[in-house]
Amino acid sequence: MIINQLSKDFSASAQISVAEVQDLAARGFTTIVCSRPDREVSAGETSQDIQQAAARVEFSPPAAGSQ
């Protein structure tokens, strides 16, 4: 997984999997912001699945029609 550090407190990556959540926690990440709509991911990788695996998740998909 490639993680791009954007600032001291904020990094970004491509869509993560449930299996990667524990690795991210071990690396010191404390919050996940999920911006990919559930309709764009495979079963077992939805925001709810990530929430069950992580300590803190913010789900904020873009509004329909936004870019």
C-alpha positions as CSV (number, residue, x, y, z in Angstrom):
1,M,0.0,0.0,0.0
2,I,1.3,3.4,-0.9
3,I,0.6,6.2,1.6
4,N,1.2,9.8,0.7
5,Q,1.8,12.1,3.6
6,L,0.1,15.4,2.8
7,S,0.9,17.1,6.1
8,K,2.2,16.3,9.6
9,D,-1.3,15.0,10.6
10,F,-2.9,13.9,7.3
11,S,-2.1,11.2,4.8
12,A,-3.9,9.7,1.8
13,S,-3.9,6.4,0.0
14,A,-5.9,4.4,-2.5
15,Q,-8.8,2.4,-1.1
16,I,-7.7,0.2,1.8
17,S,-8.9,-3.3,2.5
18,V,-10.2,-4.6,5.8
19,A,-7.0,-6.7,6.1
20,E,-4.9,-3.5,6.0
21,V,-6.6,-1.8,8.9
22,Q,-4.5,-3.5,11.6
23,D,-1.3,-2.7,9.8
24,L,-2.3,1.0,9.6
25,A,-3.1,1.0,13.3
26,A,0.3,-0.6,14.1
27,R,1.9,2.2,12.0
28,G,0.3,4.9,14.2
29,F,-2.8,5.8,12.2
30,T,-5.7,6.6,14.5
31,T,-8.5,7.7,12.2
32,I,-9.7,6.6,8.7
33,V,-11.7,8.9,6.5
34,C,-13.6,6.8,3.9
35,S,-14.7,8.9,0.9
36,R,-15.4,6.1,-1.5
37,P,-19.1,5.3,-1.9
38,D,-20.0,1.7,-1.0
39,R,-21.5,1.1,-4.4
40,E,-17.9,1.3,-5.8
41,V,-16.3,-1.5,-3.6
42,S,-16.5,-5.3,-3.5
43,A,-18.6,-7.1,-0.9
44,G,-16.7,-7.3,2.4
45,E,-14.9,-4.0,1.8
46,T,-17.7,-1.5,2.5
47,S,-17.4,1.4,4.9
48,Q,-19.3,-0.7,7.5
49,D,-16.8,-3.5,7.1
50,I,-13.9,-1.0,7.6
51,Q,-15.7,0.5,10.6
52,Q,-15.9,-3.0,12.3
53,A,-12.2,-3.5,11.8
54,A,-11.0,0.0,12.9
55,A,-11.2,2.1,16.1
56,R,-12.4,5.3,14.3
57,V,-13.8,5.8,10.8
58,E,-15.4,8.8,9.3
59,F,-17.6,8.0,6.2
60,S,-17.9,11.0,3.9
61,P,-18.6,10.0,0.3
62,P,-19.0,12.8,-2.2
63,A,-22.5,14.0,-3.0
64,A,-24.1,12.8,-6.3
65,G,-22.9,14.9,-9.2
66,S,-19.8,16.3,-7.4
67,Q,-16.3,15.8,-8.8
